[in-house]
Amino acid sequence: MGKFHKIALLSTLIVITIWFPIVVECAKKAVGVARKEDIPYIRCQVCEKLAYQLYHHVQNKQAEISPKKISEYQIIEISENVCNLKKQEADWILKIDIVEQGDRLELVEQDSEGQCNSECKTIERACQDVMDYSDTDVAEYLYKTKPDLDSLKSFLCKDLTKVCSKAPPPVPKNRVPGEPFVAKSSKEAEMEKLMRSMQGMPGAPGMQMYSREDLMNQKFGDEDADDDDDEDEGGFSSKLGKVIKEKESKKNDWKQRITKGIQDTSETLKNHANRVSHRMRKWWGTKKAQWKKSSKTGKGEL
């Protein structure tokens, strides 16, 4: 088991070494922000693609664990992850391009993953809006009824969320077009997939997966922290060094506490043993004196 942990940690270091230049380069680009005003025009299409992804993720999971039966908890986990770009289940979002066609917005699937710009974040947000608090309901439906794809689409998009119950409104003529779809390099796509797959590995217990936006804004574990645009380029290195030092300090502090606790306990037990031993010797000495006295008294009477 220890050998596996060492291999996992080594893999993590290699990935970080390769990935870091890509992160630094990405930090120079503008951060994508969801365009909430576009969501009403794509919500129904997002729901239909979401239903497709849910159906196939559940089917794939069932095939993976066969002959065991997929649990409702596993389906809930899939439904929670499928709209979260930090999870592998949401990779499908990275392949979608929003294209304006007349007075409609169309979701067009591309052959490869693209850079996550405002369109990518808009699709993620629309997906989250569709699921909202419906993840457990759709998971229960999938688990109990085992529907086909068309039935799942109808249940999720018409009966449960009602996002496809009426046609979307026409797109305003003055709408500002979104960014063009820019495919990722194969190396970058591979690194992102690897980073996501390494989440929660036994050999890297503190490892987390951050989205491109988190990396650009240097949000590492503190989502509520205010943005600081005035930080110099050395800020990242100093923060990383500080985190490592703090972790080392805490680690050493725990070692010292444990060592001191063992020493204190050992000293306490030793003192207690000495006191008990002293009392036993004193008691034994008193008893011996009494027996000798009794023996002498008995001989005198004889």
N, C-alpha and C positions, 0 to 999 in steps of 0.2 A: 504493500500500500504506500509506504514511504517513497519507493522508487517512482510510482505513478505520480505522486505529488511533485517530485523534483522535475519530472518530464513536463508536467503541466505548467510549472512555474517558468521553466526554460522556454517553453513555447510562448508563454505570455510575454516574456522579455523580448523574444525575437519579433513577435508581432508588433509590439510597441516601437521597437527600433525601426522597423520597416514603415510603420504607419505614421510616425511622427512627422516626417517631411511633408506628407500629404495633408496632415492637419494644419501645419504651418501655412502651406500654400492656400488651403481653403479659407483660412482666417482672413485673407486679403479680399475675399469676395463678399458681396452684399448678402445679408441674411434674409432668407425667405420668410415672409409673414403671411398667414392665411388671409385671403380676401373674402371676408364674411358676406359681402354683398353679392358674391357669385354663387353662394351655396344654394339659394332657392332654385337656380337654373339647372343644377346638376344633382340635386338630392335624390331624385328617383333613380337615376342611372347608377349613382353610387350604391344605393340600396340593392339594386339588382346584381351588381358586381360583388357586393358584400355577401349576398346570399350564395352566390356561386363559390366564393372563397370558403365560406363556412361549410358548405356541403362537401367540398373536395378535401378540406383539411380534416374533417371528421372521418371521411372515407379512408384517407391515407393513414390516419392514426389507428383506425380499426384494423387495417391491413398490417400495420407495423406491430401491433401487440397481439394479433391473432395467435392462438385460438381464444385468448382472453377477450372478454367483452369490454368495450369502452365504457368508462364510468361517466356519470352525469357531471362529476367534478372536472374531469378532463375536457369535456365539451364546454363547460363554463370557462375554463382556462383559455381555450381556443377563442371563444367569443370575446373575452376580455383583451386578448392580444392582437386580434386581427385588424384593429384600427389604431394600433400603437406603433409608430415607425421605429421605435427602439427594439421591437420584437420581430423575429423572423417571419411570423405569420402575416405581417403587414408589408412584406416585400413587394406584393402586387401593386401597391400604391405608387411605387417608384417607376413603374412601367407605363403609367397613364399620362397622356398628354391631353390638355383641355384645348379643343379647337373650336373657334367661332365659325358657325355655318349659318349664314342668314341671321335670323332672329333667335337662333338656338345655340347652346353650347353643347358640344359632343365630346364624350370621353373616348379617346382613341388609344388603343393598346399598342405599345411599341415592342420591338423585338428584344430590347435590352433595357436595363435600368438607367434612369436619367438622374442628373443632379437635382437635389431636392430644393427647388425654389418656391416661390409663393403658390404656384399651382399645386405642387406636391402637398404643401401644408394645408391648402384649401380642401383638397380631397380628404386628407386625414381628418380635418375638422368636421367636414360633412359626414364622414363615416361615423365619427364619435357622436354627432348630433342624432344620427339615425338610431344607433344602438342605445345611447343615453342610459336609461335604466332597464332596457329590454334584454340585456345579455342573458340574465337568468331565465327569462320567459322563453326566449328562442332556444336556449340550451335544453330546457325541459321538453320543449316541442320536438327537438331533434332526437332526444334520448328516448322519449316514450312512443312517438309515432313513426320514427324512421322514415321521413317523407322523401319523395323524389325531389329533384331540383325545382321543377315548376311549382309544386305544392309549397315548398319552402319559400320561394319568391313571393307567392301570393300571400302566405301567412305573414311574413316579415314586412313586406312593402305595402300591403293593402289592409290586412286585418289588424295587425299589431301596431305598426307605426303610422299607417295611412299616408305615407309620403308619396305614393303613386296613385292615390285615389282620384287625383285630377291632374290635368296637363300643367307643365311648368309655365310661368309667365314668359312673355317675349323679352329677349335681351335688349336693353336700351341701345340706341344707335351710337350714343356718345361713350359707350363702355371702352375703357382703356384696355387694349389687348395685353395678354399675359406674356411672360418670357417664352422664347422658343425652347423646345425640348432639346437638351444637351445630354447626350449619352455619356455615361461614366466610362472611364478606361477599364479594361478587364481587371487590371491590378487593383484599382480602387474598389471596384465592386466585390472582388474576392476578399480584400482585407476587411471590408465592412461586414460581410457575411461571416467571416471567421471571428471577428470581434463579438458579433451577436451570439454566435454559437458557443463562445467561451464564457458567457455569463453563468455565474454560479458554479463554476468548475471546482471540484474538491481541492485542487492544487492552487487555486487563486480565489480564496473565500471572500476577499474584499473587492473583487473586480466588478465594475459596473459598465454598462453600455450607455454611451452618451450620444445623443443625436448630433447632427452637423451644427444645429443652432446652438446647442449647449457648448460644443467645442469652440465655436466662434466667439461666444460670449464668455468663455472660460467659467462656465457654471459646473462645478464639480461637486455634486452632493448637496448644494445649497440653493434650491430653486427659488427661495424667497429673497435672495440677496439682490441688492440694487445693482444695476449696470454701472460700470465705471469705465467710461470711454477715454479717460485721461491717463490710464495706466500705460507705462512704457512697455517696450517689447520684452524687457527682462522680468516683467511681472509674473509671467507664467512660470519661469524657472524658479523664481524666489518663492512663489506659492507652493510649487511642487516640493522644493527643498524643505520648506517649513513644515509641510504635511508629513514628509518622511521623518524629519527630526522629532516632531510631536509623537508620531507612532513609535519611534525608537525609544523616546523618553518614557512613554506609557508602558512599553514592553519591559524596559529596565526597571521601572518603578514597581511593576507587578512582580518581577523576579525578586527584587529586594524585599517586598512585602511577604512573599511566600517564604523566602529564606529566613527572614526575621521571625515569622510565625512559627516555623519549624524549630528555630533556636530557642524561642521563648517557651514553646511547649515542652521541648526537651529539658530545659532548665527547670521548669515547673515540676515536671515528673520526677526529675532527679532529686529536687528538694523534698518533694513529698515522700519519695522512697527513703531518703535519709531520715526524715522525721519518724516514719513508721518503723524503720530499722532501730532507731534510737529507743523508741518506746518499747519495742519487743525485747531489746537487750535489758532495758531497765526492769521490765516486768519479769523477765526470766531470772535476773539477778535477785529480785525480791523473793521469788518463789524458791530459788535454791537456798537462800538464807533461811526461809521458813522451814524447809524440809530438814536442813541441818540442825536447826534448833529443836525441831520435833524429835529427831533421831537421838540427840544428846539427852533430852528430857526422858525419853523412854528407857535408855540405858541406865540412867541414874536411879530410876524407880526400881529396876531389876536389882 
